[in-house]
Amino acid sequence: MGLVLPERFSFDDWRQLGRQIHLITDSSVWWLGDWLVFGEECFPGRYKKAIEETSLEYQTLRNYAWVARRISMGRRRDKLSFQHHAEVAALDPAEQDLWLDLAEQHGWSRNRLRGELRSARGGRRDEAPVSSIVLKIPVEKEEVWKSAAMSANQSIDDWITMALDSAALRTLARKDSARTIPN
């Protein structure tokens, strides 16, 4: 479970390999989403089995399937990440195409696309208010978190938020199940 490269590997070869790995990683998210959509249509009620098969969280799988369902294969942009598509998935198809075209033409990052979408809404905040938390952590831990975020094709902020949401849900679920157990 790893990648071993020859000692005499040129910088250009290393960069090209990185691009190919990124493409495979981004494609695999789409593949999982399409696999889940197919499974939902042909084998209803099988998310639990999908979670067992992939070891991924329910919400992660649900998000993959939702984006895959909302943006058909023929409308996906190979020059944009799955995360770009996730940013526009809630829009109607014509708006999705408009924003994906703009992101592709201008080479926008996912975060830039998100900002442009916010600006287009006239600065309105359709989302919940945002607050900030400052964490003091060892540098080694930050590097691990950044690596995990990159592997998940997410910003560090989004990855931390997802991890904390998941931990909160597990904690609250345990607390709720403890309440239902009679003494």
CNS distance restraints for C-alpha pairs under 8 A (distance, minus, plus):
assign (resid   5 and name CA) (resid   9 and name CA) 7.03 0.50 0.50
assign (resid   9 and name CA) (resid  13 and name CA) 6.46 0.50 0.50
assign (resid   9 and name CA) (resid  14 and name CA) 6.64 0.50 0.50
assign (resid  10 and name CA) (resid  14 and name CA) 6.17 0.50 0.50
assign (resid  11 and name CA) (resid  15 and name CA) 6.15 0.50 0.50
assign (resid  12 and name CA) (resid  16 and name CA) 6.13 0.50 0.50
assign (resid  13 and name CA) (resid  17 and name CA) 6.07 0.50 0.50
assign (resid  14 and name CA) (resid  18 and name CA) 6.26 0.50 0.50
assign (resid  15 and name CA) (resid  19 and name CA) 6.39 0.50 0.50
assign (resid  16 and name CA) (resid  20 and name CA) 6.31 0.50 0.50
assign (resid  17 and name CA) (resid  21 and name CA) 6.13 0.50 0.50
assign (resid  18 and name CA) (resid  22 and name CA) 6.14 0.50 0.50
assign (resid  19 and name CA) (resid  23 and name CA) 6.23 0.50 0.50
assign (resid  20 and name CA) (resid  24 and name CA) 6.25 0.50 0.50
assign (resid  21 and name CA) (resid  25 and name CA) 6.09 0.50 0.50
assign (resid  22 and name CA) (resid  26 and name CA) 6.08 0.50 0.50
assign (resid  23 and name CA) (resid  27 and name CA) 5.94 0.50 0.50
assign (resid  24 and name CA) (resid  28 and name CA) 5.99 0.50 0.50
assign (resid  25 and name CA) (resid  29 and name CA) 6.79 0.50 0.50
assign (resid  26 and name CA) (resid  30 and name CA) 6.95 0.50 0.50
assign (resid  26 and name CA) (resid  81 and name CA) 6.29 0.50 0.50
assign (resid  26 and name CA) (resid  82 and name CA) 6.19 0.50 0.50
assign (resid  26 and name CA) (resid 153 and name CA) 7.61 0.50 0.50
assign (resid  27 and name CA) (resid  31 and name CA) 6.17 0.50 0.50
assign (resid  27 and name CA) (resid  82 and name CA) 7.86 0.50 0.50
assign (resid  28 and name CA) (resid  32 and name CA) 6.09 0.50 0.50
assign (resid  29 and name CA) (resid  33 and name CA) 6.24 0.50 0.50
assign (resid  29 and name CA) (resid  64 and name CA) 6.71 0.50 0.50
assign (resid  29 and name CA) (resid  82 and name CA) 7.09 0.50 0.50
assign (resid  30 and name CA) (resid  34 and name CA) 6.10 0.50 0.50
assign (resid  30 and name CA) (resid  64 and name CA) 7.01 0.50 0.50
assign (resid  30 and name CA) (resid  68 and name CA) 6.51 0.50 0.50
assign (resid  30 and name CA) (resid  82 and name CA) 6.98 0.50 0.50
assign (resid  31 and name CA) (resid  35 and name CA) 5.94 0.50 0.50
assign (resid  32 and name CA) (resid  36 and name CA) 6.10 0.50 0.50
assign (resid  32 and name CA) (resid  61 and name CA) 7.70 0.50 0.50
assign (resid  32 and name CA) (resid  64 and name CA) 6.83 0.50 0.50
assign (resid  32 and name CA) (resid  65 and name CA) 7.49 0.50 0.50
assign (resid  33 and name CA) (resid  37 and name CA) 6.25 0.50 0.50
assign (resid  33 and name CA) (resid  61 and name CA) 7.12 0.50 0.50
assign (resid  33 and name CA) (resid  63 and name CA) 7.98 0.50 0.50
assign (resid  33 and name CA) (resid  64 and name CA) 4.46 0.50 0.50
assign (resid  33 and name CA) (resid  65 and name CA) 4.11 0.50 0.50
assign (resid  33 and name CA) (resid  66 and name CA) 7.45 0.50 0.50
assign (resid  33 and name CA) (resid  67 and name CA) 7.32 0.50 0.50
assign (resid  33 and name CA) (resid  68 and name CA) 5.26 0.50 0.50
assign (resid  33 and name CA) (resid  69 and name CA) 7.79 0.50 0.50
assign (resid  34 and name CA) (resid  38 and name CA) 6.14 0.50 0.50
assign (resid  34 and name CA) (resid  65 and name CA) 6.48 0.50 0.50
assign (resid  34 and name CA) (resid  68 and name CA) 5.86 0.50 0.50
assign (resid  34 and name CA) (resid  69 and name CA) 7.55 0.50 0.50
assign (resid  35 and name CA) (resid  39 and name CA) 6.12 0.50 0.50
assign (resid  36 and name CA) (resid  40 and name CA) 6.05 0.50 0.50
assign (resid  36 and name CA) (resid  47 and name CA) 7.82 0.50 0.50
assign (resid  36 and name CA) (resid  50 and name CA) 7.55 0.50 0.50
assign (resid  36 and name CA) (resid  61 and name CA) 7.60 0.50 0.50
assign (resid  36 and name CA) (resid  65 and name CA) 5.73 0.50 0.50
assign (resid  37 and name CA) (resid  41 and name CA) 6.28 0.50 0.50
assign (resid  37 and name CA) (resid  65 and name CA) 5.66 0.50 0.50
assign (resid  37 and name CA) (resid  68 and name CA) 7.44 0.50 0.50
assign (resid  37 and name CA) (resid  69 and name CA) 6.69 0.50 0.50
assign (resid  38 and name CA) (resid  42 and name CA) 6.07 0.50 0.50
assign (resid  38 and name CA) (resid  43 and name CA) 7.98 0.50 0.50
assign (resid  39 and name CA) (resid  43 and name CA) 5.10 0.50 0.50
assign (resid  39 and name CA) (resid  44 and name CA) 6.86 0.50 0.50
assign (resid  39 and name CA) (resid  46 and name CA) 6.97 0.50 0.50
assign (resid  40 and name CA) (resid  44 and name CA) 4.79 0.50 0.50
assign (resid  40 and name CA) (resid  45 and name CA) 6.79 0.50 0.50
assign (resid  40 and name CA) (resid  46 and name CA) 6.80 0.50 0.50
assign (resid  40 and name CA) (resid  47 and name CA) 7.81 0.50 0.50
assign (resid  46 and name CA) (resid  50 and name CA) 6.37 0.50 0.50
assign (resid  47 and name CA) (resid  51 and name CA) 6.13 0.50 0.50
assign (resid  47 and name CA) (resid  58 and name CA) 7.45 0.50 0.50
assign (resid  48 and name CA) (resid  52 and name CA) 6.38 0.50 0.50
assign (resid  48 and name CA) (resid  58 and name CA) 7.90 0.50 0.50
assign (resid  49 and name CA) (resid  53 and name CA) 6.11 0.50 0.50
assign (resid  50 and name CA) (resid  54 and name CA) 6.07 0.50 0.50
assign (resid  51 and name CA) (resid  55 and name CA) 5.31 0.50 0.50
assign (resid  51 and name CA) (resid  56 and name CA) 5.57 0.50 0.50
assign (resid  51 and name CA) (resid  57 and name CA) 6.49 0.50 0.50
assign (resid  51 and name CA) (resid  58 and name CA) 6.30 0.50 0.50
assign (resid  51 and name CA) (resid  61 and name CA) 7.61 0.50 0.50
assign (resid  52 and name CA) (resid  56 and name CA) 7.80 0.50 0.50
assign (resid  56 and name CA) (resid  60 and name CA) 6.62 0.50 0.50
assign (resid  56 and name CA) (resid  61 and name CA) 6.73 0.50 0.50
assign (resid  57 and name CA) (resid  61 and name CA) 6.42 0.50 0.50
assign (resid  58 and name CA) (resid  62 and name CA) 6.05 0.50 0.50
assign (resid  59 and name CA) (resid  63 and name CA) 6.07 0.50 0.50
assign (resid  60 and name CA) (resid  64 and name CA) 6.32 0.50 0.50
assign (resid  61 and name CA) (resid  65 and name CA) 6.23 0.50 0.50
assign (resid  62 and name CA) (resid  66 and name CA) 6.06 0.50 0.50
assign (resid  63 and name CA) (resid  67 and name CA) 6.20 0.50 0.50
assign (resid  64 and name CA) (resid  68 and name CA) 6.15 0.50 0.50
assign (resid  65 and name CA) (resid  69 and name CA) 5.94 0.50 0.50
assign (resid  66 and name CA) (resid  70 and name CA) 6.09 0.50 0.50
assign (resid  67 and name CA) (resid  71 and name CA) 6.07 0.50 0.50
assign (resid  67 and name CA) (resid  85 and name CA) 7.13 0.50 0.50
assign (resid  67 and name CA) (resid  86 and name CA) 5.73 0.50 0.50
assign (resid  67 and name CA) (resid  89 and name CA) 5.78 0.50 0.50
assign (resid  68 and name CA) (resid  72 and name CA) 6.53 0.50 0.50
assign (resid  68 and name CA) (resid  73 and name CA) 7.77 0.50 0.50
assign (resid  70 and name CA) (resid  89 and name CA) 5.81 0.50 0.50
assign (resid  70 and name CA) (resid  90 and name CA) 7.60 0.50 0.50
assign (resid  71 and name CA) (resid  75 and name CA) 6.33 0.50 0.50
assign (resid  71 and name CA) (resid  76 and name CA) 6.57 0.50 0.50
assign (resid  71 and name CA) (resid  85 and name CA) 7.56 0.50 0.50
assign (resid  71 and name CA) (resid  89 and name CA) 6.61 0.50 0.50
assign (resid  71 and name CA) (resid  93 and name CA) 7.59 0.50 0.50
assign (resid  72 and name CA) (resid  76 and name CA) 6.66 0.50 0.50
assign (resid  75 and name CA) (resid  97 and name CA) 7.37 0.50 0.50
assign (resid  76 and name CA) (resid  85 and name CA) 7.54 0.50 0.50
assign (resid  77 and name CA) (resid  81 and name CA) 7.90 0.50 0.50
assign (resid  77 and name CA) (resid 100 and name CA) 7.32 0.50 0.50
assign (resid  77 and name CA) (resid 104 and name CA) 7.81 0.50 0.50
assign (resid  79 and name CA) (resid 104 and name CA) 6.66 0.50 0.50
assign (resid  80 and name CA) (resid  84 and name CA) 6.08 0.50 0.50
assign (resid  80 and name CA) (resid  85 and name CA) 7.47 0.50 0.50
assign (resid  80 and name CA) (resid 100 and name CA) 7.89 0.50 0.50
assign (resid  80 and name CA) (resid 103 and name CA) 7.78 0.50 0.50
assign (resid  80 and name CA) (resid 104 and name CA) 6.56 0.50 0.50
assign (resid  81 and name CA) (resid  85 and name CA) 6.74 0.50 0.50
assign (resid  81 and name CA) (resid 110 and name CA) 7.76 0.50 0.50
assign (resid  82 and name CA) (resid  86 and name CA) 6.20 0.50 0.50
assign (resid  83 and name CA) (resid  87 and name CA) 6.31 0.50 0.50
assign (resid  83 and name CA) (resid 110 and name CA) 6.42 0.50 0.50
assign (resid  83 and name CA) (resid 153 and name CA) 7.36 0.50 0.50
assign (resid  83 and name CA) (resid 154 and name CA) 7.52 0.50 0.50
assign (resid  84 and name CA) (resid  88 and name CA) 7.03 0.50 0.50
assign (resid  84 and name CA) (resid 100 and name CA) 7.54 0.50 0.50
assign (resid  84 and name CA) (resid 109 and name CA) 7.69 0.50 0.50
assign (resid  84 and name CA) (resid 110 and name CA) 5.02 0.50 0.50
assign (resid  84 and name CA) (resid 113 and name CA) 7.19 0.50 0.50
assign (resid  85 and name CA) (resid  89 and name CA) 5.98 0.50 0.50
assign (resid  85 and name CA) (resid 100 and name CA) 7.28 0.50 0.50
assign (resid  86 and name CA) (resid  90 and name CA) 7.92 0.50 0.50
assign (resid  87 and name CA) (resid 110 and name CA) 7.57 0.50 0.50
assign (resid  87 and name CA) (resid 113 and name CA) 7.61 0.50 0.50
assign (resid  87 and name CA) (resid 114 and name CA) 6.50 0.50 0.50
assign (resid  88 and name CA) (resid  95 and name CA) 7.88 0.50 0.50
assign (resid  88 and name CA) (resid  96 and name CA) 5.40 0.50 0.50
assign (resid  88 and name CA) (resid  99 and name CA) 7.24 0.50 0.50
assign (resid  88 and name CA) (resid 100 and name CA) 7.70 0.50 0.50
assign (resid  89 and name CA) (resid  96 and name CA) 6.73 0.50 0.50
assign (resid  91 and name CA) (resid  95 and name CA) 5.94 0.50 0.50
assign (resid  91 and name CA) (resid  96 and name CA) 5.76 0.50 0.50
assign (resid  92 and name CA) (resid  96 and name CA) 6.15 0.50 0.50
assign (resid  93 and name CA) (resid  97 and name CA) 6.17 0.50 0.50
assign (resid  94 and name CA) (resid  98 and name CA) 6.30 0.50 0.50
assign (resid  95 and name CA) (resid  99 and name CA) 6.19 0.50 0.50
assign (resid  96 and name CA) (resid 100 and name CA) 5.98 0.50 0.50
assign (resid  97 and name CA) (resid 101 and name CA) 5.89 0.50 0.50
assign (resid  98 and name CA) (resid 102 and name CA) 6.27 0.50 0.50
assign (resid  99 and name CA) (resid 103 and name CA) 6.09 0.50 0.50
assign (resid  99 and name CA) (resid 113 and name CA) 7.77 0.50 0.50
assign (resid 100 and name CA) (resid 104 and name CA) 6.06 0.50 0.50
assign (resid 101 and name CA) (resid 105 and name CA) 6.01 0.50 0.50
assign (resid 102 and name CA) (resid 106 and name CA) 6.01 0.50 0.50
assign (resid 102 and name CA) (resid 108 and name CA) 7.98 0.50 0.50
assign (resid 103 and name CA) (resid 107 and name CA) 5.62 0.50 0.50
assign (resid 103 and name CA) (resid 108 and name CA) 4.81 0.50 0.50
assign (resid 103 and name CA) (resid 109 and name CA) 7.51 0.50 0.50
assign (resid 103 and name CA) (resid 113 and name CA) 6.31 0.50 0.50
assign (resid 104 and name CA) (resid 108 and name CA) 6.71 0.50 0.50
assign (resid 108 and name CA) (resid 112 and name CA) 5.53 0.50 0.50
assign (resid 108 and name CA) (resid 113 and name CA) 5.98 0.50 0.50
assign (resid 109 and name CA) (resid 113 and name CA) 6.25 0.50 0.50
assign (resid 110 and name CA) (resid 114 and name CA) 6.24 0.50 0.50
assign (resid 111 and name CA) (resid 115 and name CA) 6.23 0.50 0.50
assign (resid 112 and name CA) (resid 116 and name CA) 6.13 0.50 0.50
assign (resid 113 and name CA) (resid 117 and name CA) 6.15 0.50 0.50
assign (resid 114 and name CA) (resid 118 and name CA) 6.34 0.50 0.50
assign (resid 115 and name CA) (resid 119 and name CA) 6.18 0.50 0.50
assign (resid 116 and name CA) (resid 120 and name CA) 6.08 0.50 0.50
assign (resid 117 and name CA) (resid 121 and name CA) 6.50 0.50 0.50
assign (resid 118 and name CA) (resid 122 and name CA) 6.97 0.50 0.50
assign (resid 118 and name CA) (resid 123 and name CA) 5.79 0.50 0.50
assign (resid 118 and name CA) (resid 124 and name CA) 6.95 0.50 0.50
assign (resid 118 and name CA) (resid 125 and name CA) 7.42 0.50 0.50
assign (resid 119 and name CA) (resid 123 and name CA) 5.03 0.50 0.50
assign (resid 119 and name CA) (resid 124 and name CA) 7.81 0.50 0.50
assign (resid 125 and name CA) (resid 129 and name CA) 7.70 0.50 0.50
assign (resid 137 and name CA) (resid 141 and name CA) 6.55 0.50 0.50
assign (resid 137 and name CA) (resid 142 and name CA) 6.82 0.50 0.50
assign (resid 138 and name CA) (resid 142 and name CA) 6.58 0.50 0.50
assign (resid 139 and name CA) (resid 143 and name CA) 6.31 0.50 0.50
assign (resid 140 and name CA) (resid 144 and name CA) 6.41 0.50 0.50
assign (resid 141 and name CA) (resid 145 and name CA) 6.21 0.50 0.50
assign (resid 142 and name CA) (resid 146 and name CA) 6.06 0.50 0.50
assign (resid 143 and name CA) (resid 147 and name CA) 6.08 0.50 0.50
assign (resid 144 and name CA) (resid 148 and name CA) 6.19 0.50 0.50
assign (resid 145 and name CA) (resid 149 and name CA) 6.11 0.50 0.50
assign (resid 145 and name CA) (resid 156 and name CA) 7.16 0.50 0.50
assign (resid 145 and name CA) (resid 160 and name CA) 7.79 0.50 0.50
assign (resid 146 and name CA) (resid 150 and name CA) 6.09 0.50 0.50
assign (resid 146 and name CA) (resid 156 and name CA) 5.77 0.50 0.50
assign (resid 147 and name CA) (resid 151 and name CA) 6.15 0.50 0.50
assign (resid 148 and name CA) (resid 152 and name CA) 6.22 0.50 0.50
assign (resid 148 and name CA) (resid 159 and name CA) 7.87 0.50 0.50
assign (resid 149 and name CA) (resid 153 and name CA) 6.13 0.50 0.50
assign (resid 149 and name CA) (resid 154 and name CA) 5.11 0.50 0.50
assign (resid 149 and name CA) (resid 155 and name CA) 6.01 0.50 0.50
assign (resid 149 and name CA) (resid 156 and name CA) 5.38 0.50 0.50
assign (resid 149 and name CA) (resid 158 and name CA) 7.95 0.50 0.50
assign (resid 149 and name CA) (resid 159 and name CA) 5.32 0.50 0.50
assign (resid 149 and name CA) (resid 160 and name CA) 7.99 0.50 0.50
assign (resid 150 and name CA) (resid 154 and name CA) 5.83 0.50 0.50
assign (resid 150 and name CA) (resid 155 and name CA) 7.04 0.50 0.50
assign (resid 150 and name CA) (resid 156 and name CA) 7.70 0.50 0.50
assign (resid 152 and name CA) (resid 159 and name CA) 7.73 0.50 0.50
assign (resid 154 and name CA) (resid 158 and name CA) 6.08 0.50 0.50
assign (resid 154 and name CA) (resid 159 and name CA) 5.91 0.50 0.50
assign (resid 155 and name CA) (resid 159 and name CA) 6.12 0.50 0.50
assign (resid 156 and name CA) (resid 160 and name CA) 6.03 0.50 0.50
assign (resid 157 and name CA) (resid 161 and name CA) 6.12 0.50 0.50
assign (resid 158 and name CA) (resid 162 and name CA) 6.07 0.50 0.50
assign (resid 159 and name CA) (resid 163 and name CA) 6.12 0.50 0.50
assign (resid 160 and name CA) (resid 164 and name CA) 6.07 0.50 0.50
assign (resid 161 and name CA) (resid 165 and name CA) 6.00 0.50 0.50
assign (resid 162 and name CA) (resid 166 and name CA) 6.11 0.50 0.50
assign (resid 163 and name CA) (resid 167 and name CA) 6.22 0.50 0.50
assign (resid 164 and name CA) (resid 168 and name CA) 6.02 0.50 0.50
assign (resid 165 and name CA) (resid 169 and name CA) 6.15 0.50 0.50
assign (resid 166 and name CA) (resid 170 and name CA) 6.26 0.50 0.50
assign (resid 167 and name CA) (resid 171 and name CA) 6.11 0.50 0.50
assign (resid 168 and name CA) (resid 172 and name CA) 6.06 0.50 0.50
assign (resid 169 and name CA) (resid 173 and name CA) 5.95 0.50 0.50
assign (resid 170 and name CA) (resid 174 and name CA) 6.20 0.50 0.50
assign (resid 171 and name CA) (resid 175 and name CA) 6.22 0.50 0.50
assign (resid 172 and name CA) (resid 176 and name CA) 6.08 0.50 0.50
assign (resid 173 and name CA) (resid 177 and name CA) 6.14 0.50 0.50
assign (resid 174 and name CA) (resid 178 and name CA) 6.06 0.50 0.50
assign (resid 175 and name CA) (resid 179 and name CA) 6.40 0.50 0.50
assign (resid 176 and name CA) (resid 180 and name CA) 6.64 0.50 0.50
assign (resid 177 and name CA) (resid 181 and name CA) 6.62 0.50 0.50
